[in-house]
Amino acid sequence: MKRVSNKTKIVILQGSPNAKGNTVILADEIARGAVTAGAKVEKFFLQNLNIASCNACQSCQEPKAKGCVIDDDMDEIYKATLEADAIVFACPIYWFTMSAQLKQVMDRFYAFVTPDGGHRFAGKRIGLAFTFGGDDLLDSGCINAIRAFQDAFAYIKAPITGMVYGSTGAGSIRKNKALMRKALELGHQLAAK
Ligand SMILES: Cc1cc2nc3c(=O)[nH]c(=O)nc-3n(C[C@H](O)[C@H](O)[C@H](O)COP(=O)(O)O)c2cc1C
């Protein structure tokens, strides 16, 4: 494990409404790995925040725009993610894709698209974490969420450092020791400069 400066900042966006659920358990293991490797971690539990959906007003795309015009808790997330070296997107699979809590936040990152077609997340390291009740990637629809994030971050030019995902069909995700180890390791990787 490579030790890093404690200045490495990681933001975790947690998109399950279940504060003690599997997604939080998995995301917290990533956080534990990152903190062990010397990083600073800030977590956002999206369910408890007041975040409106993007209304497609396009104000954020006007030449002198200073970001999104909606005044809500996204302001904190905008600030924290811009300062972050790495961002983790964690959510349960709902209806064969990412949860609405996380999709809503993804839409609001439209405000970070720059006039030249770039994005203010370019170059940041990305981690992904998903839990689902189905048998596997295809059966659960987790593959759709993965594909959506792969396409989004290829467009944004932010490299996906790693992803962890697993079924909770057999009970708590904590029982899946191999997955928990992978989550811890992803935390280490995200913390490395
Ligand atoms: C509204 C809803 C929709 C769901 N849709 C799916 C689905 O499409 N595929 C799947 O495999 N599991 C689905 N599940 C199961 C959850 O993804 C699974 O239980 C997940 O681990 C819950 O995470 P949590 O413990 O963090 O809440 C759904 C659960 C809910 C509540």
The ligand as an ORCA input file, in Angstrom:
! r2SCAN-3c Opt
* xyz 0 1
  C     -37.203      0.601     -5.489
  C     -36.272     -0.583     -5.586
  C     -35.929     -1.068     -6.832
  C     -35.031     -2.133     -6.942
  N     -34.684     -2.566     -8.183
  C     -33.747     -3.542     -8.303
  C     -33.321     -3.966     -9.601
  O     -33.751     -3.472    -10.644
  N     -32.368     -4.942     -9.659
  C     -31.855     -5.539     -8.540
  O     -31.008     -6.433     -8.662
  N     -32.240     -5.143     -7.294
  C     -33.155     -4.158     -7.149
  N     -33.522     -3.728     -5.902
  C     -32.828     -4.289     -4.715
  C     -31.703     -3.366     -4.221
  O     -30.849     -2.949     -5.265
  C     -30.830     -4.072     -3.177
  O     -31.624     -4.576     -2.147
  C     -29.758     -3.139     -2.648
  O     -28.714     -3.884     -2.088
  C     -30.313     -2.198     -1.590
  O     -29.259     -1.397     -1.102
  P     -29.321     -0.748      0.362
  O     -29.173     -1.868      1.374
  O     -28.155      0.179      0.384
  O     -30.623     -0.058      0.501
  C     -34.452     -2.703     -5.756
  C     -34.847     -2.222     -4.494
  C     -35.736     -1.175     -4.410
  C     -36.128     -0.641     -3.034
*
